[in-house]
Amino acid sequence: MLDYNNKNFVLMVEDLTVSFDGFKAVNDLSFYVEPNECRVIIGPNGAGKTTVLDLICGRTRATSGSIAFKGQNLLKMREDQIVHAGVGRKFQTPSVYEDLSVFANLEISYPKGHGVFGALFFRRDAAVRERITEIAEMVFLTEHLGQKAAFLSHGQKQWLEIGMLLIQDPELLMLDEPVAGMSVAERRKTADLLNRIIADRSVIVIEHDMGFVADIATRVTVLHQGQVLSEGSMEHVQNDPKVVEVYLGH
């Protein structure tokens, strides 16, 4: 039975399965994420990678299995409760408020603004401005604070959305293909950002860019047909004959 209070892991996924009309998108999946770890999930299209994030954040309901985050059973919680518990999720396509400035996007994501009463009585004070400035610097947007998000490049919108999650200070941050569509220079800066982020939290990343994976991964999980095919260091999975066969087959 899963020990929900195990302090060695931020996240514990055990025997997780989800079926859609008889098709098992995730099949008896287990993995464990440690504090300050960057876990990268890779695998062919259709391997179940995004579905795993959907299950963790409550967007999709599991058929069976368990997910524990800091002593809490995520399968019994709503999406909003999971967010407030400390799990942040970024989707493949940047989701920012394009008509608002970078500053306003970060301000609206600040935790004090959560809920009806939080929004009604929220006041911009020195602490809020300081935190927004800190996050903007972290995500390379200091010079764009007054600019409308609509005028940012694709890569900058990706960084803004990461900043909108970071300002909520999640203990687990999940990113789905964060460097898709980025230039080489932007990918390098994003790798640097993620390597700094894990000083304070754990991160799960889904990614296809193997160069980027090598730059950020503490540990790599390879999924195939909803199951773990291989797990370990980047070097280990790259040299695993099963992984080579699956990737060459696709």
C-alpha positions, -999 to 999 in steps of 0.1 A, spaced: 0 0 0 13 35 -9 28 54 20 14 89 14 37 105 40 69 92 26 93 122 28 118 108 3 96 117 -26 76 148 -37 55 127 -60 47 90 -60 28 74 -88 19 37 -84 0 12 -106 -16 41 -125 -40 31 -153 -65 50 -174 -87 34 -201 -106 52 -228 -132 28 -243 -110 -2 -235 -78 14 -247 -52 18 -219 -35 51 -226 -15 46 -193 -11 11 -182 0 1 -146 25 30 -145 48 36 -114 75 62 -109 88 84 -81 100 120 -81 125 132 -55 129 168 -41 149 191 -64 147 166 -93 141 174 -130 123 143 -143 120 143 -181 95 120 -197 102 110 -233 87 85 -257 71 82 -292 39 100 -300 10 82 -284 31 68 -255 9 84 -229 32 113 -218 7 142 -218 -20 118 -203 3 113 -173 4 150 -166 -34 152 -171 -38 125 -145 -15 142 -120 -32 176 -123 -67 161 -121 -77 170 -157 -82 133 -164 -95 108 -139 -76 75 -134 -93 41 -138 -71 27 -111 -39 33 -92 -27 60 -69 -9 94 -70 5 109 -38 19 144 -35 33 155 -1 11 132 19 -21 140 -2 -40 117 -24 -44 137 -56 -70 113 -71 -95 125 -45 -89 162 -53 -103 186 -78 -80 204 -103 -82 237 -83 -74 219 -51 -44 203 -67 -31 237 -79 -35 251 -43 -17 221 -29 14 231 -49 12 215 -83 17 239 -113 10 228 -149 21 244 -182 5 231 -214 21 228 -248 6 260 -262 14 292 -242 -17 304 -223 -12 341 -214 -35 371 -213 -24 387 -246 -43 420 -240 -25 426 -207 11 436 -200 37 412 -188 35 429 -154 -3 424 -153 0 388 -163 23 381 -134 3 402 -110 -30 383 -118 -12 350 -111 0 362 -77 -14 339 -50 -32 366 -30 -55 372 -59 -69 336 -57 -106 332 -51 -134 358 -52 -125 375 -19 -88 374 -27 -95 392 -60 -118 417 -43 -94 427 -16 -61 422 -34 -39 453 -32 -7 458 -51 20 465 -24 58 466 -23 60 428 -17 39 421 -48 59 444 -70 92 430 -57 81 394 -64 69 403 -99 103 420 -106 121 390 -92 102 365 -114 105 388 -145 142 388 -141 143 350 -137 124 345 -169 143 370 -190 114 395 -192 126 425 -171 128 448 -201 93 438 -212 73 443 -180 52 472 -195 47 455 -229 15 437 -239 19 399 -239 6 399 -275 38 415 -288 61 390 -272 78 363 -293 67 327 -290 96 319 -268 90 349 -245 53 338 -241 66 304 -230 88 321 -204 59 344 -193 37 314 -187 65 297 -167 68 329 -147 30 329 -141 34 295 -125 66 303 -106 50 334 -89 25 309 -73 56 291 -59 45 255 -67 66 226 -52 60 206 -83 61 222 -117 50 203 -148 60 215 -183 47 200 -216 72 206 -244 84 240 -230 110 246 -258 87 237 -288 91 265 -314 120 282 -296 153 293 -313 185 276 -303 195 306 -281 161 305 -264 164 268 -257 198 273 -240 183 301 -218 153 278 -209 177 250 -199 196 275 -177 162 286 -162 151 250 -154 185 242 -138 180 271 -115 144 263 -108 151 229 -93 171 245 -65 137 252 -49 113 226 -64 109 195 -85 100 196 -122 85 172 -146 92 179 -182 78 163 -214 102 169 -243 112 156 -277 144 177 -281 171 152 -269 198 179 -267 176 199 -244 168 168 -223 205 161 -219 210 197 -206 183 195 -179 175 159 -169 183 146 -134 165 114 -144 147 103 -176 117 80 -179 109 65 -213 73 57 -219 60 33 -246 24 23 -249 16 38 -215 42 19 -196 78 25 -184 102 11 -210 134 24 -194 144 47 -166 177 63 -154 203 88 -165 202 101 -201 233 80 -209 216 49 -196 184 53 -216 202 63 -247 221 31 -246 192 8 -237 186 -15 -266 148 -15 -259 148 23 -263 169 23 -294 145 -3 -310 113 17 -301 127 50 -314 141 35 -346 108 18 -351 91 52 -351 
